Amino acid sequence: MGITKTFGFAYKINETADILKALGNPARLKIIQFLMVSPSSSCGDIIQVLPLAQSTVSKHLSELKRVKLINGKIKGNNIYYSLNLKTWGKVKEFVLTEINLPKE
């Protein structure tokens, strides 16, 4: 796979591209979809809706956390995940602005 050139682009464009790249995986999209209807879910909860091993789900969760699409909060021995609404707002703003759709 080739190297993505980011030099010469605004930080906001590079940040959004990184977020959208993270969303370009069906497992990650399913995780996001699940968290939209089941906020504050543990990895064990998420595993129940994916046909993947726990270690694979953990890697996908790490990638979503890296680009700040989700938050993780430690409670006891578990980490509970939820959507990062600030990042979702940035993505929504970018998409709506760039394709000139009216905002809600």
N, CA, C and O atoms as a Tinker XYZ file with bonds, in Angstrom:
   416  protein
     1  N      0.840000   -1.173000    0.000000    73     2
     2  CA     0.000000    0.000000    0.000000    64     1     3
     3  C      0.887000    1.239000    0.000000    63     2     4     5
     4  O      1.894000    1.266000    0.707000    81     3
     5  N      0.547000    2.241000   -0.757000    73     3     6
     6  CA     1.364000    3.433000   -0.886000    64     5     7
     7  C      1.268000    4.344000    0.320000    63     6     8     9
     8  O      0.360000    4.220000    1.143000    81     7
     9  N      2.202000    5.247000    0.412000    73     7    10
    10  CA     2.225000    6.222000    1.483000    64     9    11
    11  C      1.287000    7.365000    1.114000    63    10    12    13
    12  O      1.326000    7.870000   -0.007000    81    11
    13  N      0.458000    7.762000    2.045000    73    11    14
    14  CA    -0.444000    8.884000    1.823000    64    13    15
    15  C      0.321000   10.171000    2.053000    63    14    16    17
    16  O      0.960000   10.342000    3.091000    81    15
    17  N      0.262000   11.068000    1.100000    73    15    18
    18  CA     0.941000   12.349000    1.229000    64    17    19
    19  C      0.022000   13.331000    1.936000    63    18    20    21
    20  O     -1.087000   13.605000    1.478000    81    19
    21  N      0.499000   13.855000    3.060000    73    19    22
    22  CA    -0.302000   14.802000    3.823000    64    21    23
    23  C      0.305000   16.199000    3.836000    63    22    24    25
    24  O     -0.358000   17.166000    4.211000    81    23
    25  N      1.564000   16.303000    3.427000    73    23    26
    26  CA     2.233000   17.596000    3.421000    64    25    27
    27  C      1.533000   18.544000    2.451000    63    26    28    29
    28  O      1.176000   18.149000    1.341000    81    27
    29  N      1.341000   19.764000    2.858000    73    27    30
    30  CA     0.731000   20.763000    1.993000    64    29    31
    31  C     -0.774000   20.879000    2.159000    63    30    32    33
    32  O     -1.401000   21.749000    1.554000    81    31
    33  N     -1.361000   20.005000    2.978000    73    31    34
    34  CA    -2.797000   20.084000    3.236000    64    33    35
    35  C     -3.018000   20.641000    4.635000    63    34    36    37
    36  O     -2.195000   20.444000    5.528000    81    35
    37  N     -4.121000   21.329000    4.816000    73    35    38
    38  CA    -4.449000   21.893000    6.119000    64    37    39
    39  C     -4.627000   20.787000    7.152000    63    38    40    41
    40  O     -5.030000   19.671000    6.824000    81    39
    41  N     -4.322000   21.114000    8.399000    73    39    42
    42  CA    -4.453000   20.151000    9.489000    64    41    43
    43  C     -5.862000   19.554000    9.525000    63    42    44    45
    44  O     -6.024000   18.343000    9.682000    81    43
    45  N     -6.870000   20.399000    9.381000    73    43    46
    46  CA    -8.271000   19.953000    9.445000    64    45    47
    47  C     -8.566000   18.915000    8.358000    63    46    48    49
    48  O     -9.275000   17.940000    8.608000    81    47
    49  N     -8.032000   19.118000    7.171000    73    47    50
    50  CA    -8.235000   18.164000    6.077000    64    49    51
    51  C     -7.559000   16.840000    6.409000    63    50    52    53
    52  O     -8.158000   15.779000    6.232000    81    51
    53  N     -6.324000   16.890000    6.887000    73    51    54
    54  CA    -5.610000   15.662000    7.253000    64    53    55
    55  C     -6.306000   14.930000    8.395000    63    54    56    57
    56  O     -6.425000   13.705000    8.372000    81    55
    57  N     -6.760000   15.676000    9.385000    73    55    58
    58  CA    -7.460000   15.075000   10.520000    64    57    59
    59  C     -8.742000   14.379000   10.059000    63    58    60    61
    60  O     -9.022000   13.249000   10.460000    81    59
    61  N     -9.505000   15.052000    9.224000    73    59    62
    62  CA   -10.763000   14.476000    8.729000    64    61    63
    63  C    -10.499000   13.262000    7.857000    63    62    64    65
    64  O    -11.228000   12.274000    7.937000    81    63
    65  N     -9.476000   13.321000    7.033000    73    63    66
    66  CA    -9.125000   12.174000    6.193000    64    65    67
    67  C     -8.765000   10.964000    7.050000    63    66    68    69
    68  O     -9.143000    9.837000    6.729000    81    67
    69  N     -8.041000   11.192000    8.131000    73    67    70
    70  CA    -7.662000   10.100000    9.036000    64    69    71
    71  C     -8.901000    9.485000    9.693000    63    70    72    73
    72  O     -9.001000    8.264000    9.816000    81    71
    73  N     -9.828000   10.319000   10.108000    73    71    74
    74  CA   -11.073000    9.836000   10.716000    64    73    75
    75  C    -11.875000    9.029000    9.703000    63    74    76    77
    76  O    -12.356000    7.939000   10.012000    81    75
    77  N    -12.017000    9.565000    8.497000    73    75    78
    78  CA   -12.798000    8.867000    7.473000    64    77    79
    79  C    -12.136000    7.555000    7.070000    63    78    80    81
    80  O    -12.817000    6.579000    6.756000    81    79
    81  N    -10.815000    7.536000    7.080000    73    79    82
    82  CA   -10.097000    6.293000    6.779000    64    81    83
    83  C    -10.413000    5.235000    7.839000    63    82    84    85
    84  O    -10.624000    4.065000    7.519000    81    83
    85  N    -10.443000    5.659000    9.094000    73    83    86
    86  CA   -10.768000    4.727000   10.180000    64    85    87
    87  C    -12.183000    4.177000   10.025000    63    86    88    89
    88  O    -12.456000    3.038000   10.406000    81    87
    89  N    -13.073000    4.978000    9.471000    73    87    90
    90  CA   -14.455000    4.533000    9.263000    64    89    91
    91  C    -14.605000    3.624000    8.052000    63    90    92    93
    92  O    -15.674000    3.053000    7.836000    81    91
    93  N    -13.552000    3.485000    7.265000    73    91    94
    94  CA   -13.609000    2.682000    6.048000    64    93    95
    95  C    -13.438000    1.196000    6.289000    63    94    96    97
    96  O    -12.929000    0.487000    5.422000    81    95
    97  N    -13.848000    0.715000    7.434000    73    95    98
    98  CA   -13.742000   -0.698000    7.767000    64    97    99
    99  C    -15.099000   -1.160000    8.286000    63    98   100   101
   100  O    -15.659000   -0.521000    9.176000    81    99
   101  N    -15.644000   -2.260000    7.750000    73    99   102
   102  CA   -16.985000   -2.688000    8.159000    64   101   103
   103  C    -17.110000   -2.978000    9.660000    63   102   104   105
   104  O    -18.147000   -2.684000   10.254000    81   103
   105  N    -16.089000   -3.540000   10.271000    73   103   106
   106  CA   -16.159000   -3.833000   11.706000    64   105   107
   107  C    -16.250000   -2.539000   12.507000    63   106   108   109
   108  O    -17.011000   -2.454000   13.471000    81   107
   109  N    -15.483000   -1.544000   12.115000    73   107   110
   110  CA   -15.510000   -0.264000   12.840000    64   109   111
   111  C    -16.842000    0.444000   12.643000    63   110   112   113
   112  O    -17.365000    1.060000   13.572000    81   111
   113  N    -17.391000    0.358000   11.439000    73   111   114
   114  CA   -18.710000    0.947000   11.215000    64   113   115
   115  C    -19.764000    0.259000   12.079000    63   114   116   117
   116  O    -20.652000    0.919000   12.618000    81   115
   117  N    -19.669000   -1.048000   12.213000    73   115   118
   118  CA   -20.615000   -1.794000   13.049000    64   117   119
   119  C    -20.456000   -1.401000   14.513000    63   118   120   121
   120  O    -21.446000   -1.289000   15.236000    81   119
   121  N    -19.225000   -1.193000   14.952000    73   119   122
   122  CA   -18.988000   -0.744000   16.328000    64   121   123
   123  C    -19.648000    0.618000   16.552000    63   122   124   125
   124  O    -20.319000    0.831000   17.561000    81   123
   125  N    -19.453000    1.530000   15.610000    73   123   126
   126  CA   -20.060000    2.861000   15.711000    64   125   127
   127  C    -21.579000    2.744000   15.733000    63   126   128   129
   128  O    -22.244000    3.377000   16.554000    81   127
   129  N    -22.120000    1.942000   14.840000    73   127   130
   130  CA   -23.574000    1.737000   14.780000    64   129   131
   131  C    -24.088000    1.203000   16.127000    63   130   132   133
   132  O    -25.108000    1.664000   16.639000    81   131
   133  N    -23.377000    0.239000   16.682000    73   131   134
   134  CA   -23.773000   -0.340000   17.965000    64   133   135
   135  C    -23.731000    0.707000   19.074000    63   134   136   137
   136  O    -24.649000    0.785000   19.890000    81   135
   137  N    -22.670000    1.512000   19.107000    73   135   138
   138  CA   -22.541000    2.524000   20.150000    64   137   139
   139  C    -23.580000    3.636000   20.021000    63   138   140   141
   140  O    -23.895000    4.306000   21.004000    81   139
   141  N    -24.109000    3.834000   18.825000    73   139   142
   142  CA   -25.164000    4.833000   18.643000    64   141   143
   143  C    -26.443000    4.426000   19.379000    63   142   144   145
   144  O    -27.169000    5.276000   19.894000    81   143
   145  N    -26.707000    3.133000   19.422000    73   143   146
   146  CA   -27.930000    2.666000   20.091000    64   145   147
   147  C    -27.659000    2.106000   21.486000    63   146   148   149
   148  O    -28.585000    1.955000   22.283000    81   147
   149  N    -26.399000    1.799000   21.785000    73   147   150
   150  CA   -26.026000    1.239000   23.086000    64   149   151
   151  C    -24.813000    1.971000   23.652000    63   150   152   153
   152  O    -23.723000    1.406000   23.731000    81   151
   153  N    -25.005000    3.232000   24.046000    73   151   154
   154  CA   -23.866000    3.976000   24.581000    64   153   155
   155  C    -23.367000    3.350000   25.879000    63   154   156   157
   156  O    -24.111000    2.666000   26.581000    81   155
   157  N    -22.128000    3.591000   26.175000    73   155   158
   158  CA   -21.470000    3.070000   27.374000    64   157   159
   159  C    -21.489000    1.545000   27.389000    63   158   160   161
   160  O    -22.021000    0.925000   28.310000    81   159
   161  N    -20.900000    0.956000   26.356000    73   159   162
   162  CA   -20.822000   -0.496000   26.214000    64   161   163
   163  C    -19.386000   -0.975000   26.403000    63   162   164   165
   164  O    -18.432000   -0.300000   26.017000    81   163
   165  N    -19.258000   -2.138000   26.996000    73   163   166
   166  CA   -17.934000   -2.726000   27.192000    64   165   167
   167  C    -17.511000   -3.486000   25.943000    63   166   168   169
   168  O    -18.317000   -3.724000   25.043000    81   167
   169  N    -16.254000   -3.859000   25.901000    73   167   170
   170  CA   -15.751000   -4.669000   24.788000    64   169   171
   171  C    -16.546000   -5.973000   24.695000    63   170   172   173
   172  O    -16.853000   -6.441000   23.599000    81   171
   173  N    -16.874000   -6.552000   25.846000    73   171   174
   174  CA   -17.666000   -7.778000   25.869000    64   173   175
   175  C    -19.029000   -7.600000   25.230000    63   174   176   177
   176  O    -19.516000   -8.498000   24.543000    81   175
   177  N    -19.654000   -6.441000   25.452000    73   175   178
   178  CA   -20.946000   -6.145000   24.817000    64   177   179
   179  C    -20.790000   -6.059000   23.304000    63   178   180   181
   180  O    -21.613000   -6.582000   22.553000    81   179
   181  N    -19.732000   -5.398000   22.869000    73   179   182
   182  CA   -19.492000   -5.179000   21.440000    64   181   183
   183  C    -19.171000   -6.490000   20.739000    63   182   184   185
   184  O    -19.585000   -6.703000   19.599000    81   183
   185  N    -18.440000   -7.364000   21.410000    73   183   186
   186  CA   -18.090000   -8.666000   20.833000    64   185   187
   187  C    -19.343000   -9.464000   20.464000    63   186   188   189
   188  O    -19.335000  -10.234000   19.504000    81   187
   189  N    -20.405000   -9.276000   21.225000    73   187   190
   190  CA   -21.641000  -10.023000   20.983000    64   189   191
   191  C    -22.271000   -9.726000   19.614000    63   190   192   193
   192  O    -23.034000  -10.543000   19.098000    81   191
   193  N    -21.959000   -8.570000   19.027000    73   191   194
   194  CA   -22.578000   -8.192000   17.743000    64   193   195
   195  C    -21.616000   -8.303000   16.558000    63   194   196   197
   196  O    -21.981000   -7.980000   15.428000    81   195
   197  N    -20.403000   -8.755000   16.812000    73   195   198
   198  CA   -19.413000   -8.880000   15.740000    64   197   199
   199  C    -18.920000  -10.323000   15.620000    63   198   200   201
   200  O    -18.756000  -11.013000   16.626000    81   199
   201  N    -18.686000  -10.770000   14.395000    73   199   202
   202  CA   -18.163000  -12.134000   14.203000    64   201   203
   203  C    -16.637000  -12.166000   14.271000    63   202   204   205
   204  O    -15.982000  -12.766000   13.419000    81   203
   205  N    -16.075000  -11.512000   15.296000    73   203   206
   206  CA   -14.628000  -11.366000   15.405000    64   205   207
   207  C    -14.153000  -11.757000   16.800000    63   206   208   209
   208  O    -14.916000  -11.721000   17.766000    81   207
   209  N    -12.898000  -12.124000   16.884000    73   207   210
   210  CA   -12.288000  -12.452000   18.170000    64   209   211
   211  C    -12.124000  -11.194000   19.016000    63   210   212   213
   212  O    -12.085000  -10.079000   18.495000    81   211
   213  N    -12.031000  -11.390000   20.322000    73   211   214
   214  CA   -11.887000  -10.274000   21.247000    64   213   215
   215  C    -10.651000   -9.438000   20.934000    63   214   216   217
   216  O    -10.698000   -8.211000   21.018000    81   215
   217  N     -9.557000  -10.083000   20.578000    73   215   218
   218  CA    -8.328000   -9.336000   20.290000    64   217   219
   219  C     -8.500000   -8.448000   19.053000    63   218   220   221
   220  O     -7.967000   -7.340000   19.005000    81   219
   221  N     -9.232000   -8.926000   18.071000    73   219   222
   222  CA    -9.477000   -8.142000   16.856000    64   221   223
   223  C    -10.378000   -6.955000   17.168000    63   222   224   225
   224  O    -10.133000   -5.846000   16.695000    81   223
   225  N    -11.416000   -7.186000   17.961000    73   223   226
   226  CA   -12.316000   -6.092000   18.352000    64   225   227
   227  C    -11.534000   -5.045000   19.142000    63   226   228   229
   228  O    -11.737000   -3.847000   18.944000    81   227
   229  N    -10.655000   -5.474000   20.021000    73   227   230
   230  CA    -9.839000   -4.532000   20.794000    64   229   231
   231  C     -8.975000   -3.662000   19.893000    63   230   232   233
   232  O     -8.805000   -2.472000   20.155000    81   231
   233  N     -8.430000   -4.249000   18.835000    73   231   234
   234  CA    -7.619000   -3.463000   17.887000    64   233   235
   235  C     -8.473000   -2.425000   17.170000    63   234   236   237
   236  O     -8.040000   -1.291000   16.967000    81   235
   237  N     -9.692000   -2.817000   16.785000    73   235   238
   238  CA   -10.587000   -1.856000   16.131000    64   237   239
   239  C    -10.983000   -0.736000   17.096000    63   238   240   241
   240  O    -11.045000    0.429000   16.704000    81   239
   241  N    -11.246000   -1.083000   18.341000    73   239   242
   242  CA   -11.572000   -0.064000   19.340000    64   241   243
   243  C    -10.395000    0.893000   19.534000    63   242   244   245
   244  O    -10.590000    2.101000   19.666000    81   243
   245  N     -9.197000    0.361000   19.552000    73   243   246
   246  CA    -7.998000    1.210000   19.697000    64   245   247
   247  C     -7.876000    2.193000   18.542000    63   246   248   249
   248  O     -7.526000    3.355000   18.746000    81   247
   249  N     -8.162000    1.733000   17.339000    73   247   250
   250  CA    -8.082000    2.624000   16.174000    64   249   251
   251  C     -9.148000    3.715000   16.248000    63   250   252   253
   252  O     -8.876000    4.874000   15.934000    81   251
   253  N    -10.343000    3.352000   16.657000    73   251   254
   254  CA   -11.407000    4.356000   16.794000    64   253   255
   255  C    -11.075000    5.359000   17.901000    63   254   256   257
   256  O    -11.414000    6.538000   17.793000    81   255
   257  N    -10.420000    4.897000   18.956000    73   255   258
   258  CA    -9.980000    5.812000   20.017000    64   257   259
   259  C     -8.850000    6.701000   19.530000    63   258   260   261
   260  O     -8.788000    7.878000   19.885000    81   259
   261  N     -7.956000    6.148000   18.718000    73   259   262
   262  CA    -6.820000    6.921000   18.212000    64   261   263
   263  C     -7.282000    8.155000   17.446000    63   262   264   265
   264  O     -6.709000    9.234000   17.591000    81   263
   265  N     -8.321000    7.990000   16.632000    73   263   266
   266  CA    -8.824000    9.128000   15.847000    64   265   267
   267  C     -9.920000    9.889000   16.595000    63   266   268   269
   268  O    -10.567000   10.779000   16.043000    81   267
   269  N    -10.113000    9.518000   17.869000    73   267   270
   270  CA   -11.034000   10.215000   18.776000    64   269   271
   271  C    -12.500000   10.120000   18.366000    63   270   272   273
   272  O    -13.288000   11.020000   18.659000    81   271
   273  N    -12.870000    9.029000   17.686000    73   271   274
   274  CA   -14.280000    8.818000   17.361000    64   273   275
   275  C    -15.046000    8.255000   18.552000    63   274   276   277
   276  O    -16.259000    8.430000   18.660000    81   275
   277  N    -14.325000    7.578000   19.447000    73   275   278
   278  CA   -14.949000    7.029000   20.643000    64   277   279
   279  C    -14.109000    7.380000   21.866000    63   278   280   281
   280  O    -12.919000    7.680000   21.766000    81   279
   281  N    -14.756000    7.334000   23.006000    73   279   282
   282  CA   -14.097000    7.528000   24.292000    64   281   283
   283  C    -14.146000    6.214000   25.052000    63   282   284   285
   284  O    -15.062000    5.414000   24.863000    81   283
   285  N    -13.174000    5.996000   25.898000    73   283   286
   286  CA   -13.180000    4.838000   26.783000    64   285   287
   287  C    -13.063000    5.290000   28.219000    63   286   288   289
   288  O    -12.194000    6.095000   28.553000    81   287
   289  N    -13.940000    4.772000   29.079000    73   287   290
   290  CA   -13.922000    5.130000   30.494000    64   289   291
   291  C    -13.778000    3.857000   31.316000    63   290   292   293
   292  O    -14.566000    2.922000   31.174000    81   291
   293  N    -12.776000    3.829000   32.166000    73   291   294
   294  CA   -12.518000    2.648000   32.990000    64   293   295
   295  C    -13.472000    2.634000   34.171000    63   294   296   297
   296  O    -13.594000    3.606000   34.917000    81   295
   297  N    -14.152000    1.487000   34.320000    73   295   298
   298  CA   -15.030000    1.249000   35.473000    64   297   299
   299  C    -14.712000   -0.153000   35.967000    63   298   300   301
   300  O    -15.060000   -1.142000   35.322000    81   299
   301  N    -14.054000   -0.230000   37.102000    73   299   302
   302  CA   -13.655000   -1.536000   37.619000    64   301   303
   303  C    -12.635000   -2.184000   36.708000    63   302   304   305
   304  O    -11.606000   -1.587000   36.392000    81   303
   305  N    -12.918000   -3.405000   36.285000    73   303   306
   306  CA   -12.018000   -4.134000   35.395000    64   305   307
   307  C    -12.351000   -3.949000   33.917000    63   306   308   309
   308  O    -11.681000   -4.529000   33.063000    81   307
   309  N    -13.360000   -3.162000   33.602000    73   307   310
   310  CA   -13.800000   -2.991000   32.217000    64   309   311
   311  C    -13.592000   -1.559000   31.734000    63   310   312   313
   312  O    -13.489000   -0.618000   32.521000    81   311
   313  N    -13.537000   -1.432000   30.429000    73   311   314
   314  CA   -13.547000   -0.120000   29.787000    64   313   315
   315  C    -14.880000   -0.013000   29.068000    63   314   316   317
   316  O    -15.254000   -0.906000   28.307000    81   315
   317  N    -15.591000    1.070000   29.305000    73   315   318
   318  CA   -16.870000    1.297000   28.652000    64   317   319
   319  C    -16.692000    2.375000   27.589000    63   318   320   321
   320  O    -16.146000    3.448000   27.847000    81   319
   321  N    -17.165000    2.059000   26.394000    73   319   322
   322  CA   -16.958000    2.921000   25.232000    64   321   323
   323  C    -18.229000    3.692000   24.898000    63   322   324   325
   324  O    -19.344000    3.204000   25.077000    81   323
   325  N    -18.025000    4.902000   24.409000    73   323   326
   326  CA   -19.130000    5.737000   23.937000    64   325   327
   327  C    -18.620000    6.591000   22.785000    63   326   328   329
   328  O    -17.414000    6.747000   22.591000    81   327
   329  N    -19.558000    7.140000   22.029000    73   327   330
   330  CA   -19.188000    8.011000   20.920000    64   329   331
   331  C    -18.626000    9.321000   21.447000    63   330   332   333
   332  O    -19.070000    9.824000   22.479000    81   331
   333  N    -17.658000    9.867000   20.743000    73   331   334
   334  CA   -17.122000   11.186000   21.056000    64   333   335
   335  C    -17.903000   12.178000   20.200000    63   334   336   337
   336  O    -17.629000   12.336000   19.011000    81   335
   337  N    -18.865000   12.834000   20.809000    73   335   338
   338  CA   -19.764000   13.713000   20.062000    64   337   339
   339  C    -19.049000   14.923000   19.465000    63   338   340   341
   340  O    -19.479000   15.455000   18.441000    81   339
   341  N    -17.971000   15.357000   20.091000    73   339   342
   342  CA   -17.215000   16.487000   19.542000    64   341   343
   343  C    -16.599000   16.115000   18.195000    63   342   344   345
   344  O    -16.669000   16.888000   17.239000    81   343
   345  N    -15.997000   14.926000   18.123000    73   343   346
   346  CA   -15.402000   14.480000   16.857000    64   345   347
   347  C    -16.485000   14.243000   15.819000    63   346   348   349
   348  O    -16.313000   14.605000   14.655000    81   347
   349  N    -17.598000   13.639000   16.222000    73   347   350
   350  CA   -18.707000   13.427000   15.278000    64   349   351
   351  C    -19.196000   14.758000   14.729000    63   350   352   353
   352  O    -19.541000   14.860000   13.552000    81   351
   353  N    -19.227000   15.777000   15.579000    73   351   354
   354  CA   -19.641000   17.099000   15.126000    64   353   355
   355  C    -18.699000   17.655000   14.068000    63   354   356   357
   356  O    -19.140000   18.267000   13.095000    81   355
   357  N    -17.390000   17.441000   14.259000    73   355   358
   358  CA   -16.409000   17.903000   13.272000    64   357   359
   359  C    -16.602000   17.211000   11.925000    63   358   360   361
   360  O    -16.556000   17.847000   10.872000    81   359
   361  N    -16.819000   15.902000   11.978000    73   359   362
   362  CA   -17.001000   15.143000   10.738000    64   361   363
   363  C    -18.278000   15.591000   10.045000    63   362   364   365
   364  O    -18.287000   15.822000    8.836000    81   363
   365  N    -19.345000   15.710000   10.806000    73   363   366
   366  CA   -20.632000   16.141000   10.237000    64   365   367
   367  C    -20.500000   17.528000    9.609000    63   366   368   369
   368  O    -20.969000   17.764000    8.496000    81   367
   369  N    -19.861000   18.432000   10.331000    73   367   370
   370  CA   -19.662000   19.793000    9.832000    64   369   371
   371  C    -18.873000   19.786000    8.523000    63   370   372   373
   372  O    -19.226000   20.489000    7.576000    81   371
   373  N    -17.817000   18.998000    8.476000    73   371   374
   374  CA   -16.991000   18.921000    7.276000    64   373   375
   375  C    -17.798000   18.398000    6.090000    63   374   376   377
   376  O    -17.791000   18.989000    5.010000    81   375
   377  N    -18.486000   17.294000    6.305000    73   375   378
   378  CA   -19.244000   16.676000    5.208000    64   377   379
   379  C    -20.353000   17.606000    4.723000    63   378   380   381
   380  O    -20.517000   17.790000    3.517000    81   379
   381  N    -21.107000   18.189000    5.635000    73   379   382
   382  CA   -22.194000   19.063000    5.229000    64   381   383
   383  C    -21.691000   20.335000    4.546000    63   382   384   385
   384  O    -22.312000   20.824000    3.603000    81   383
   385  N    -20.580000   20.861000    5.019000    73   383   386
   386  CA   -20.030000   22.077000    4.440000    64   385   387
   387  C    -19.451000   21.800000    3.051000    63   386   388   389
   388  O    -19.680000   22.562000    2.112000    81   387
   389  N    -18.714000   20.726000    2.934000    73   387   390
   390  CA   -18.027000   20.454000    1.683000    64   389   391
   391  C    -18.959000   20.022000    0.564000    63   390   392   393
   392  O    -18.648000   20.247000   -0.605000    81   391
   393  N    -20.086000   19.414000    0.882000    73   391   394
   394  CA   -21.009000   19.021000   -0.180000    64   393   395
   395  C    -22.229000   19.935000   -0.226000    63   394   396   397
   396  O    -23.211000   19.659000   -0.916000    81   395
   397  N    -22.143000   21.022000    0.521000    73   395   398
   398  CA   -23.144000   22.097000    0.487000    64   397   399
   399  C    -24.567000   21.648000    0.781000    63   398   400   401
   400  O    -25.506000   22.091000    0.119000    81   399
   401  N    -24.735000   20.774000    1.768000    73   399   402
   402  CA   -26.067000   20.393000    2.209000    64   401   403
   403  C    -26.486000   21.311000    3.326000    63   402   404   405
   404  O    -25.644000   21.813000    4.071000    81   403
   405  N    -27.797000   21.539000    3.454000    73   403   406
   406  CA   -28.234000   22.368000    4.588000    64   405   407
   407  C    -27.967000   21.644000    5.905000    63   406   408   409
   408  O    -28.109000   20.424000    5.989000    81   407
   409  N    -27.582000   22.396000    6.926000    73   407   410
   410  CA   -27.333000   21.834000    8.253000    64   409   411
   411  C    -28.640000   21.702000    8.998000    63   410   412   413
   412  O    -29.582000   22.465000    8.781000    81   411
   413  N    -28.683000   20.705000    9.895000    73   411   414
   414  CA   -29.892000   20.505000   10.707000    64   413   415
   415  C    -30.019000   21.569000   11.752000    63   414   416
   416  O    -30.975000   21.561000   12.527000    81   415
